[in-house]
């Protein structure tokens, strides 16, 4: 099997450029710790290694308990949002497949425009409308608002990846005179990889969303990303716990990034000359 050398070179250049960009915060952090008067050891405290992770998952203080609860809450929020968004994006793409090319492009441009709007346009009216509502509705409101924010990008991305293929599959199913359920099962089987990609994309965006749960939630509905801030009190910042919780929260994003990087690299390597 022959590989596309130019594609490998382009991917390698992009990879090393991204690696350099990702190292900028570490370099700035190192430079900052070299400044006179800054002692990283005293800032993190005595127990800044694995003891901090043990405290997060076994500690009995209120911030540690709330962080564990918020971690489970984040997993639930992100999974519900990802399932709902992927399901909606799939049926949206099937629905728009019957449109004319001009109408489909116009709708895709509209979705892409919505993804560029700040989240405050979505949060502010809902923040006003939810005044007076019981607190137990906060999780449902947060999930719905995050899903509305993630949906345009996910639907646009899924349509770009699978729109033409779904159109062709629909034509084949019509020629084979398959029923609606059989057609859907065949389409899902053919584009399952794209469904997984959109699911992971929606999950990662929902996981890292800070503004929506912070603006519309309370201590009992915060996600892990927001809960990190609770380690800052009037008595100061618990840097050891902030670093440990921040590391844990970043793990899903890193893993999903590695998956996307692996898929991208494999697609480049599979291109023949």
C-alpha positions in Angstrom: 0.0 0.0 0.0 1.4 3.4 -1.0 0.9 6.4 1.2 0.4 10.0 0.1 3.7 11.6 1.1 2.5 15.1 0.7 -0.5 14.5 2.9 1.7 13.0 5.6 4.1 16.1 5.4 1.1 18.5 5.7 -0.3 16.6 8.6 3.1 16.5 10.3 3.6 20.2 9.9 0.1 20.9 11.3 0.8 18.5 14.2 4.1 20.1 15.2 2.6 23.6 14.8 -0.2 22.6 17.2 2.3 21.1 19.6 4.3 24.4 19.7 1.1 26.4 20.3 0.1 24.0 23.1 3.5 24.5 24.7 3.1 28.3 25.0 1.2 28.2 28.3 3.8 25.9 29.8 6.6 28.1 28.7 4.8 31.2 30.1 4.2 29.3 33.4 7.9 28.3 33.6 9.0 31.9 32.9 6.6 33.2 35.6 7.9 30.8 38.2 11.4 32.1 37.6 10.4 35.6 38.6 11.9 36.8 41.9 9.6 36.3 44.9 7.6 33.5 43.4 7.8 30.1 45.1 5.8 27.4 43.4 6.2 24.9 46.3 4.8 27.4 48.8 2.0 28.3 46.5 0.9 24.7 46.0 1.4 23.7 49.6 3.0 20.7 51.2 0.5 18.1 49.8 0.5 19.0 46.1 1.2 15.5 44.6 -1.1 12.4 44.7 -2.5 13.4 48.1 -4.5 16.1 46.3 -6.2 13.5 44.1 -6.9 11.4 47.1 -8.5 14.3 48.8 -10.6 15.0 45.8 -12.1 11.4 45.7 -12.0 10.6 49.4 -12.0 13.9 51.3 -15.0 14.8 53.5 -14.8 18.6 53.2 -17.7 20.3 51.5 -15.7 21.6 48.4 -14.4 18.0 47.8 -17.8 16.4 48.2 -19.4 19.0 45.9 -16.7 18.5 43.3 -17.3 14.7 43.2 -21.0 15.3 42.8 -20.4 17.9 40.1 -18.1 15.4 38.3 -21.0 12.8 38.1 -23.3 15.7 37.1 -21.1 16.7 34.3 -20.9 13.2 32.9 -24.8 13.0 33.0 -25.3 16.5 31.4 -22.7 15.9 28.6 -24.1 12.4 27.8 -27.7 13.6 27.6 -26.7 16.6 25.5 -24.6 14.5 23.1 -27.3 11.8 22.6 -30.0 14.5 22.0 -27.8 16.6 19.7 -26.6 13.5 17.7 -30.2 12.2 17.3 -31.4 15.6 16.2 -28.5 16.2 13.8 -29.1 12.8 12.2 -32.8 13.4 11.5 -32.1 17.0 10.4 -29.6 15.7 7.8 -32.1 13.1 6.6 -34.8 15.7 6.4 -32.7 18.2 4.5 -31.4 15.6 2.1 -34.6 16.0 0.0 -34.1 19.7 -0.4 -32.7 21.4 -3.4 -29.0 22.1 -3.3 -29.5 25.9 -3.0 -31.9 25.5 0.0 -29.6 23.1 1.7 -26.6 25.4 1.3 -28.7 28.3 2.7 -29.7 26.3 5.7 -26.1 25.2 6.3 -25.0 28.9 6.1 -27.7 29.8 8.7 -26.5 27.1 11.1 -22.9 28.2 10.7 -23.9 31.8 11.4 -25.7 30.7 14.6 -22.6 28.9 15.8 -20.7 32.3 15.7 -23.2 34.1 17.9 -22.1 34.6 21.6 -23.9 32.4 24.1 -25.1 35.5 26.0 -27.7 36.0 23.3 -29.2 32.7 24.4 -28.5 32.9 28.1 -29.9 36.4 28.9 -33.5 35.9 27.9 -33.6 32.5 29.6 -32.0 34.0 32.7 -34.9 36.5 32.8 -37.6 34.0 32.0 -36.4 31.5 34.7 -36.8 33.9 37.6 -39.3 32.5 40.1 -39.0 28.9 38.8 -38.1 26.2 41.4 -34.4 25.3 41.7 -35.0 21.6 40.9 -35.6 22.7 37.2 -32.1 24.1 36.9 -30.5 20.9 35.6 -33.2 20.6 32.9 -32.7 24.2 31.9 -28.9 23.9 31.8 -29.1 20.8 29.6 -31.6 22.4 27.2 -29.6 25.6 26.8 -26.3 23.7 26.3 -28.0 21.5 23.7 -29.3 24.5 21.9 -25.8 26.0 21.8 -24.2 22.8 20.6 -26.9 21.8 18.0 -26.1 24.3 15.2 -22.4 23.3 15.0 -23.1 19.6 15.3 -25.9 19.7 12.7 -23.8 21.7 10.3 -20.8 19.4 10.8 -22.8 16.2 10.4 -24.5 17.6 7.2 -21.1 18.4 5.7 -19.8 14.9 6.5 -22.8 12.8 5.6 -25.3 14.9 3.6 -24.4 13.7 0.2 -23.9 10.1 1.3 -27.4 10.1 3.0 -28.9 11.4 -0.2 -27.4 8.6 -2.2 -28.5 6.0 0.4 -32.0 7.3 0.4 -32.2 7.0 -3.4 -30.9 3.4 -3.1 -33.4 2.5 -0.4 -36.2 3.9 -2.6 -35.0 1.8 -5.5 -34.9 -1.3 -3.3 -38.4 -0.4 -1.9 -37.3 -0.6 1.7 -39.5 0.5 4.5 -38.8 3.5 6.7 -37.3 1.5 9.5 -35.2 -0.6 7.2 -34.0 2.5 5.4 -33.0 4.2 8.7 -31.1 1.1 9.9 -29.2 0.9 6.6 -28.3 4.6 6.7 -27.2 4.3 10.4 -25.0 1.3 9.5 -23.3 3.2 6.7 -22.6 6.4 8.6 -22.0 5.1 12.1 -18.5 6.5 12.2 -19.8 10.0 11.5 -22.4 9.6 14.2 -19.7 8.7 16.7 -17.6 11.7 15.7 -20.6 14.1 16.1 -21.4 12.5 19.4 -17.9 13.0 20.7 -17.8 16.6 19.4 -21.1 17.4 21.2 -19.9 15.6 24.3 -16.6 17.5 24.5 -18.3 20.9 23.9 -21.0 20.2 26.5 -18.3 19.0 29.0 -16.2 22.2 28.7 -19.1 24.7 28.8 -18.6 27.1 31.7 -20.9 30.0 31.0 -24.2 28.2 30.9 -24.1 26.3 34.2 -22.4 29.2 35.9 -25.1 31.7 34.8 -28.2 29.5 35.0 -27.3 27.1 37.8 -26.6 27.0 41.5 -24.3 25.1 43.8 -26.5 22.0 43.5 -26.5 22.1 39.7 -22.9 23.3 38.9 -20.7 21.2 36.6 -17.1 20.2 37.4 -15.7 23.0 35.3 -17.6 25.6 37.4 -17.0 23.7 40.7 -13.2 24.2 40.4 -13.8 27.9 41.3 -15.2 26.8 44.7 -11.6 26.0 45.9 -11.2 29.8 46.0 -12.6 31.2 49.2 -12.2 34.3 51.4 -9.3 32.5 53.1 -7.4 32.2 49.8 -6.9 29.8 47.0 -6.2 26.1 47.5 -3.8 25.8 44.5 -3.2 22.1 45.1 -6.9 21.2 44.8 -7.3 23.6 41.8 -4.5 22.0 39.9 -5.7 18.4 40.8 -9.3 19.1 39.8 -8.3 21.0 36.7 -6.2 18.1 35.6 -9.1 15.6 36.1 -11.5 17.9 34.2 -9.1 18.1 31.3 -8.8 14.3 30.8 -11.9 13.8 28.7 -11.0 16.6 26.3 -7.5 15.3 25.9 -8.8 11.7 25.2 -11.3 13.0 22.7 -8.6 15.1 21.1 -6.4 12.1 20.7 -9.2 10.1 19.1 -9.8 12.9 16.6 -6.1 13.1 16.0 -5.9 9.4 15.4 -8.8 9.4 13.0 -7.4 12.3 11.1 -4.0 10.6 10.9 -5.5 7.4 9.7 -7.5 9.2 7.0 -4.3 10.8 5.8 -2.4 7.5 5.7 -5.2 5.7 3.9 -5.1 8.2 0.9 -3.4 6.5 -2.0 -1.1 8.3 -4.4 
